[in-house]
């Protein structure tokens, strides 16, 4: 457990056990898990809750396919299962809804070889997708169970129905977590506190306006910005330890049943939400000129979504969104203590799976801060990512 003294920081507060830098999905879960562990917490956020990539539209919580099972897939599977109860408890506590539903996922099978592969996945899921008495299937059906969902032309060999996948409203979940933190006597949130440097020896973070925030331990969960903090601590010669990947998505509203499963085909997501809303996405752009503007690439995604779910052609376009997602060098999340600085932990790099695993990553990081074992797949550890960057 981090040592605590009574020295006041320049924001006029006593030194917290844990400073969380960033109030996206990773940072909010980190703050909540630290508070549950009895630690005092300060959250420093440059803008506002979910101002970065976490404040997007999709909210698809989709598992890895059940073939070639390994420790990473097992971790994600268990996290997707446990998230349902975590959200239910927070909804009961706060009175807010996260827009969560285990709706499943439909994958159209356009050709016979895709159907054969899906049948093998069904056998794999029967073995792998079991947790604490809960079993989830990967069914192969001759025809879609819902009319025109997906369009018949792209499901000539049937559909695969993944019963594990779920969805959540990203912004509602962020609001839910924010309310839980507001209600906690152990947590203080400081919007507008733009941390620019971290001194891991003095255990002080400095903001863009010169304020100092003392801490016992710091969890860096600043999305793409986390990679700069990591580089500033110990510059790594080689490739960047992580990069920004631009994603674009759109939100529609129409006569769309919120109980319908997610549609997924060749990188295109169609995600029904409550009250007739439906999100579609997304792009994954390693090169881009403008981080926060949408363009013709999103137009192409929308057209492909129309083919996947023809009902969207009659829906109203509500919002176009773009943001930068953090992808660590090995594609896996980056979580745990820094190998050279005992007072620093990282929690970032979730890329496309952050919303489904952030709670368990945060739980593991806080456990390690309190002296326990991290207990995550080795490829998630900070040292593994740093070594991968040096090798390349």
Number of C-alpha atoms within 10 A of each C-alpha: 16 17 12 16 13 9 13 15 17 13 13 11 14 18 24 29 23 30 31 29 33 34 31 26 32 31 29 29 23 33 33 23 22 26 21 14 15 10 20 23 29 26 25 27 24 21 15 16 24 23 16 22 23 24 21 23 26 26 28 29 27 23 22 14 18 21 16 9 14 11 12 15 18 19 16 21 24 18 19 25 23 17 20 16 11 11 19 14 12 18 18 10 13 14 11 17 17 20 19 22 20 18 23 23 28 28 22 30 24 17 13 12 11 15 21 14 12 22 17 14 22 23 15 18 22 15 14 22 22 16 13 8 5 8 15 18 20 25 18 24 18 13 17 21 14 10 9 13 19 29 18 20 12 17 20 17 21 23 26 25 24 25 20 21 24 25 25 27 25 23 21 16 25 21 18 22 26 23 16 19 21 13 13 15 10 20 22 19 21 19 15 13 23 20 22 16 16 23 16 18 10 11 18 20 23 18 17 13 10 12 17 21 25 29 29 22 24 30 30 27 29 28 28 22 18 24 23 17 19 21 15 13 16 11 13 15 13 13 14 19 27 25 23 23 20 23 25 27 25 24 24 21 20 16 14 18 14 18 14 18 27 30 23 21 17 8 10 18 24 29 28 30 29 16 13 15 20 27 28 29 26 25 17 17 15 12 10 11 6 11 16 16 13 18 13 8 15 21 15 14 20 24 14 19 25 18 16 25 17 17 17 22 15 12 17 14 16 12 12 20 20 24 21 23 24 26 24 27 21 17 17 20 28 30 30 29 23 18 13 11 13 14 21 25 25 27 29 34 31 25 23 19 19 21 25 29 23 26 23 22 30 27 20 21 25 29 19 17 24 14 10 12 13 19 14 17 16 15 18 23 22 24 18 15 24 27 14 18 19 13 10 11
